[in-house]
Amino acid sequence: MPEGTIKKLTDKGFGFIALSGNKDIFFHSSNLEGVEYEDLFEGQKVSFVEGRGPKGPRAEQVTPV
C-alpha cells in the first residue's frame, strides 16, 4: 500500500495526503479505516489504496501507519 503524510485537514471532513514528488491526493472522512477523522493530525503518516473519484484520483482505505 502506498504511504504519505497528511498535508491538510479541513473542517468539512476531507483533506489531502502529500506524496513523494510534490503530489497530493484527496481523501474524504468516509474513506477512513480504524480511525476517526477527529483523531487525525497534519503531519501524520498514513497508508491508503489509490482509487478514482468523480474529480480524479482519491485515497481510499486510509489508515494510520
DRENPA-3360 file (N, C-alpha, C; in nm, 2 decimals, always signed):
BEGIN
1 = MPEGTIKK = +0.08/-0.12/+0.00/+0.00/+0.00/+0.00/+0.09/+0.12/+0.00 ~ +0.05/+0.22/-0.08/+0.13/+0.35/-0.08/+0.11/+0.42/+0.06 ~ +0.21/+0.50/+0.09/+0.21/+0.58/+0.21/+0.23/+0.72/+0.18 ~ +0.18/+0.81/+0.27/+0.20/+0.95/+0.26/+0.18/+1.02/+0.39 ~ +0.19/+1.15/+0.39/+0.17/+1.23/+0.51/+0.06/+1.32/+0.50 ~ -0.03/+1.33/+0.60/-0.14/+1.42/+0.59/-0.09/+1.56/+0.58 ~ -0.12/+1.63/+0.47/-0.08/+1.77/+0.45/-0.18/+1.87/+0.50 ~ -0.30/+1.85/+0.48/-0.41/+1.94/+0.52/-0.53/+1.87/+0.56;
9 = LTDKGFGF = -0.59/+1.92/+0.66/-0.73/+1.87/+0.71/-0.82/+1.99/+0.71 ~ -0.94/+1.97/+0.67/-1.04/+2.08/+0.67/-1.15/+2.05/+0.77 ~ -1.23/+2.15/+0.80/-1.34/+2.13/+0.89/-1.46/+2.08/+0.82 ~ -1.45/+2.05/+0.69/-1.56/+1.99/+0.62/-1.55/+1.84/+0.60 ~ -1.45/+1.77/+0.67/-1.45/+1.63/+0.66/-1.36/+1.57/+0.55 ~ -1.27/+1.65/+0.49/-1.18/+1.59/+0.39/-1.05/+1.66/+0.41 ~ -0.95/+1.60/+0.34/-0.81/+1.65/+0.35/-0.73/+1.61/+0.23 ~ -0.60/+1.63/+0.24/-0.51/+1.59/+0.14/-0.38/+1.53/+0.20;
17 = IALSGNKD = -0.34/+1.42/+0.13/-0.22/+1.35/+0.17/-0.11/+1.39/+0.07 ~ +0.01/+1.43/+0.13/+0.13/+1.46/+0.05/+0.20/+1.33/+0.01 ~ +0.23/+1.32/-0.12/+0.31/+1.20/-0.17/+0.44/+1.25/-0.21 ~ +0.53/+1.16/-0.24/+0.66/+1.19/-0.29/+0.65/+1.26/-0.43 ~ +0.74/+1.35/-0.46/+0.74/+1.41/-0.59/+0.64/+1.53/-0.59 ~ +0.62/+1.60/-0.48/+0.53/+1.72/-0.47/+0.39/+1.69/-0.52 ~ +0.34/+1.57/-0.51/+0.20/+1.54/-0.55/+0.11/+1.53/-0.42 ~ -0.01/+1.56/-0.43/-0.11/+1.54/-0.32/-0.22/+1.46/-0.37;
25 = IFFHSSNL = -0.29/+1.39/-0.28/-0.41/+1.31/-0.32/-0.52/+1.34/-0.22 ~ -0.64/+1.36/-0.27/-0.76/+1.39/-0.19/-0.80/+1.27/-0.11 ~ -0.86/+1.29/+0.01/-0.93/+1.18/+0.08/-1.05/+1.24/+0.16 ~ -1.15/+1.16/+0.17/-1.27/+1.20/+0.25/-1.28/+1.12/+0.37 ~ -1.34/+1.17/+0.47/-1.36/+1.10/+0.60/-1.43/+0.97/+0.59 ~ -1.51/+0.95/+0.49/-1.58/+0.83/+0.47/-1.49/+0.72/+0.42 ~ -1.37/+0.75/+0.38/-1.27/+0.65/+0.33/-1.17/+0.62/+0.44 ~ -1.19/+0.65/+0.57/-1.10/+0.61/+0.68/-1.13/+0.48/+0.73;
33 = EGVEYEDL = -1.03/+0.41/+0.78/-1.05/+0.28/+0.84/-0.97/+0.27/+0.97 ~ -1.03/+0.24/+1.08/-0.96/+0.22/+1.20/-0.93/+0.35/+1.28 ~ -0.98/+0.46/+1.23/-0.96/+0.59/+1.30/-1.07/+0.68/+1.26 ~ -1.10/+0.77/+1.36/-1.20/+0.88/+1.34/-1.13/+1.00/+1.28 ~ -1.20/+1.07/+1.20/-1.15/+1.19/+1.13/-1.09/+1.29/+1.24 ~ -1.16/+1.30/+1.35/-1.12/+1.40/+1.45/-0.99/+1.36/+1.52 ~ -0.95/+1.23/+1.51/-0.82/+1.19/+1.57/-0.70/+1.20/+1.48 ~ -0.72/+1.24/+1.35/-0.61/+1.26/+1.26/-0.54/+1.40/+1.29;
41 = FEGQKVSF = -0.42/+1.41/+1.25/-0.35/+1.54/+1.26/-0.26/+1.56/+1.14 ~ -0.23/+1.69/+1.11/-0.14/+1.72/+1.00/+0.00/+1.67/+1.03 ~ +0.07/+1.61/+0.94/+0.20/+1.55/+0.96/+0.20/+1.40/+0.99 ~ +0.08/+1.35/+1.01/+0.06/+1.21/+1.05/+0.08/+1.12/+0.92 ~ +0.16/+1.01/+0.94/+0.18/+0.91/+0.83/+0.06/+0.82/+0.82 ~ +0.02/+0.80/+0.69/-0.10/+0.71/+0.66/-0.06/+0.62/+0.54 ~ -0.13/+0.51/+0.53/-0.13/+0.43/+0.41/-0.27/+0.43/+0.35 ~ -0.28/+0.40/+0.22/-0.40/+0.40/+0.15/-0.40/+0.32/+0.03;
49 = VEGRGPKG = -0.51/+0.31/-0.03/-0.53/+0.24/-0.16/-0.57/+0.36/-0.26 ~ -0.51/+0.37/-0.37/-0.55/+0.48/-0.46/-0.67/+0.43/-0.54 ~ -0.77/+0.52/-0.54/-0.89/+0.49/-0.62/-0.93/+0.61/-0.71 ~ -1.04/+0.61/-0.77/-1.09/+0.71/-0.85/-1.22/+0.77/-0.80 ~ -1.22/+0.90/-0.79/-1.35/+0.97/-0.76/-1.40/+1.05/-0.87 ~ -1.51/+1.12/-0.85/-1.57/+1.20/-0.97/-1.48/+1.31/-1.02 ~ -1.38/+1.35/-0.94/-1.29/+1.46/-0.98/-1.15/+1.42/-1.00 ~ -1.13/+1.29/-1.00/-0.99/+1.24/-1.02/-0.95/+1.14/-0.91;
57 = PRAEQVTP = -0.82/+1.12/-0.90/-0.77/+1.02/-0.80/-0.80/+1.06/-0.66 ~ -0.83/+0.96/-0.58/-0.85/+0.98/-0.43/-0.80/+0.87/-0.35 ~ -0.77/+0.89/-0.23/-0.72/+0.79/-0.14/-0.84/+0.72/-0.07 ~ -0.84/+0.59/-0.07/-0.94/+0.51/-0.01/-0.87/+0.41/+0.09 ~ -0.95/+0.36/+0.18/-0.90/+0.27/+0.29/-0.78/+0.34/+0.36 ~ -0.80/+0.46/+0.40/-0.69/+0.54/+0.47/-0.67/+0.49/+0.61 ~ -0.55/+0.45/+0.65/-0.53/+0.40/+0.78/-0.40/+0.46/+0.83 ~ -0.39/+0.49/+0.96/-0.26/+0.54/+1.02/-0.16/+0.44/+1.01;
65 = V = -0.03/+0.48/+1.00/+0.08/+0.38/+0.99/+0.13/+0.37/+1.13;
% end
